[in-house]
Amino acid sequence: MIGHPPINYWNYDPTTGQIDLSRGAKEKTLDLQTTTNPIRLDTNRTALVIIDMQNLFLSPHLRPAGIPKDEQSPGQRAAKALIDEGLSAARTAGIQVIWLNWGLTEEELETMPPGVMRAFGIYETKTKTSATADASVIEDEPPNMLRSRNPNVYKGPGQSLGLITLDNEIVDGGRMLMRDSWNCALYPPLEKEFLKGSAPSPDHPDAKKDIIINKNRMSGLWGSDQELERFLEVEGITSLLFAGVNLDQCVGGTLVDAFNKGYDCILLRDASGTSSPGFSEQGWHYNIQNCWGFVTTCKALKEAKSSS
């Protein structure tokens, strides 16, 4: 036994290598394969947290010039994995689906720290190769560590994106990261999935309905009184499956905070992605499976064995 019964503990079976995260549950458990140990979940106390799958981060119409709109991004690949297998597997198992999105209020914008403002492009990055860079700027190493952002989009939280030309219409992009704006709305293919999951199901009348929760930092669990944590506590949820973008920013930030607060953390590898270089993703996979929790896939979730 690992931890502190009867509240927060795991059971380990050295014969099978299984780590039981169900905290003694006898019904509605799910045996799931991961990249390290097989694990057992109590589906009544498990949630799938899908992070930042919003137009701002997934819409092809917000890409910098030169990147084809029909080229599938890491975020779109993650969305496809959720649509093809992940969401239906979670709902079939009775796992709560939570869509955790940026969505600032005016008050939250007024109290936003400068570091978070900078992360969304409010300042220009200067380098040795920039025409205006000071000669004393430290040279980047390796040379691919600096990110180039679309200046028409990354103007800083609360700044207007202006009109956005979609395939068949022109929409107001709204103010960056502000609640109820187009840029904070779910990416359309996933919006359809949310509407499906939030509607009553005649086939599964007791199924947990999808919910949307807004966050105001890269992590949805950064403070002591965040909406996500309040919901998890009320529902008695102890195990979290993670998906979304960017893995090395908002997904990873929420996962690490969840780990530090005592939640079980499981990453759906194929349902998460990042626009950062590949080594960033590999580093997060390595640390999640060896330190912060477990790594699995949507296919494994679909094939997981249920006790009910």
C-alpha positions, -999 to 999 in steps of 0.1 A, spaced: 0 0 0 13 34 -10 0 66 7 -24 73 36 -56 52 39 -85 56 40 -83 89 21 -55 89 -4 -36 57 -12 -28 32 -39 -24 -5 -39 5 -22 -57 4 -59 -69 41 -70 -73 29 -101 -92 11 -83 -120 28 -49 -116 -6 -33 -114 -10 0 -95 -46 3 -82 -56 39 -80 -93 31 -72 -88 35 -34 -107 4 -26 -136 7 -51 -153 -26 -58 -175 -16 -87 -171 5 -119 -134 1 -121 -113 2 -153 -81 -16 -159 -59 5 -182 -25 -2 -198 1 25 -197 37 28 -209 49 16 -175 25 -2 -151 -11 -13 -157 -34 8 -135 -69 5 -122 -92 35 -120 -125 41 -102 -145 56 -131 -169 74 -107 -139 93 -94 -121 99 -127 -123 128 -151 -109 135 -186 -96 171 -186 -93 185 -221 -73 217 -221 -74 247 -244 -88 231 -275 -100 265 -286 -100 285 -319 -71 306 -307 -48 276 -306 -64 252 -332 -80 273 -360 -60 271 -392 -73 306 -400 -50 321 -373 -18 306 -387 12 328 -398 16 334 -435 33 305 -453 18 277 -433 -9 259 -454 -43 259 -438 -48 223 -448 -17 211 -430 -27 192 -398 -12 208 -367 -3 189 -335 -34 203 -319 -56 191 -347 -40 156 -346 -48 155 -308 -84 166 -316 -87 138 -341 -76 112 -315 -102 125 -291 -129 124 -317 -120 90 -331 -116 71 -299 -109 91 -267 -142 108 -260 -164 79 -268 -141 56 -247 -143 80 -217 -181 84 -219 -187 47 -223 -167 41 -192 -187 67 -173 -158 91 -170 -166 128 -165 -154 150 -194 -143 185 -185 -133 211 -211 -109 235 -195 -104 267 -215 -89 301 -212 -117 326 -206 -108 358 -188 -132 383 -171 -124 420 -171 -114 417 -134 -90 389 -142 -75 408 -170 -69 438 -147 -49 416 -122 -30 396 -148 8 393 -139 32 408 -164 49 374 -170 16 359 -182 10 390 -204 45 385 -220 38 349 -227 11 359 -251 31 383 -272 28 417 -257 65 423 -260 88 417 -290 116 391 -286 150 405 -295 180 383 -305 215 385 -319 199 383 -354 173 409 -349 180 442 -367 173 462 -335 190 438 -311 216 451 -287 250 436 -291 250 425 -255 221 401 -260 231 365 -251 233 343 -281 207 315 -282 219 279 -280 208 258 -297 196 282 -324 160 268 -327 149 277 -291 131 309 -299 95 309 -311 82 330 -339 46 340 -332 20 354 -356 20 392 -347 -15 396 -360 -28 372 -333 -3 374 -303 -9 410 -293 -15 404 -256 -45 393 -235 -75 415 -240 -64 429 -273 -87 427 -303 -80 401 -330 -102 420 -354 -121 403 -382 -111 367 -391 -118 353 -426 -130 317 -423 -139 294 -452 -174 307 -457 -178 337 -434 -161 365 -417 -163 366 -379 -152 390 -351 -122 372 -335 -129 390 -303 -104 401 -276 -76 376 -270 -84 351 -243 -115 369 -231 -145 348 -221 -173 342 -246 -152 354 -276 -148 335 -308 -111 329 -302 -120 312 -268 -147 291 -283 -141 254 -288 -126 244 -322 -157 235 -343 -152 197 -346 -148 196 -309 -177 220 -303 -199 193 -319 -185 167 -296 -191 189 -266 -227 195 -276 -232 158 -281 -217 151 -246 -236 178 -228 -271 167 -242 -292 141 -225 -286 106 -239 -315 82 -243 -291 53 -245 -272 64 -214 -296 83 -192 -272 82 -162 -241 93 -182 -222 123 -168 -227 153 -190 -197 173 -204 -190 206 -187 -169 237 -196 -147 253 -170 -128 286 -176 -93 292 -163 -72 324 -159 -37 311 -160 -18 285 -179 -26 261 -151 -62 254 -142 -51 244 -107 -26 272 -98 -44 286 -68 -64 275 -38 -98 285 -50 -99 277 -88 -132 266 -104 -117 234 -116 -105 223 -81 -139 233 -65 -157 210 -90 -133 181 -85 -137 183 -47 -175 184 -49 -176 154 -72 -150 135 -52 -127 131 -83 -92 118 -75 -79 106 -109 -73 128 -139 -68 119 -176 -52 148 -195 -55 159 -231 -51 191 -251 -26 218 -260 1 228 -254 15 198 -236 45 217 -224 26 247 -212 -11 247 -202 -15 209 -202 17 203 -184 12 232 -160 -22 219 -149 -9 183 -147 20 192 -124 -2 213 -101 -26 184 -100 3 161 -91 14 184 -63 -22 186 -49 -24 148 -47 -44 139 -78 -35 108 -99 -23 121 -133 -25 101 -166 -16 117 -199 -34 106 -231 -3 109 -253 -20 109 -287 -46 134 -275 -21 160 -265 3 181 -286 25 211 -287 38 236 -313 72 235 -295 101 215 -310 98 177 -306 123 175 -277 99 195 -256 72 168 -260 96 140 -254 108 156 -222 73 158 -209 65 122 -218 96 111 -200 89 130 -168 52 122 -167 57 84 -170 87 83 -146 77 110 -121 44 127 -122 21 98 -132 14 77 -162 12 79 -200 -13 60 -221 -33 64 -254 -69 68 -266 -67 33 -281 -57 18 -247 -86 37 -230 -110 23 -256 -96 -13 -250 -95 -9 -212 -114 -36 -193 -143 -25 -171 -156 -43 -141 -192 -32 -148 
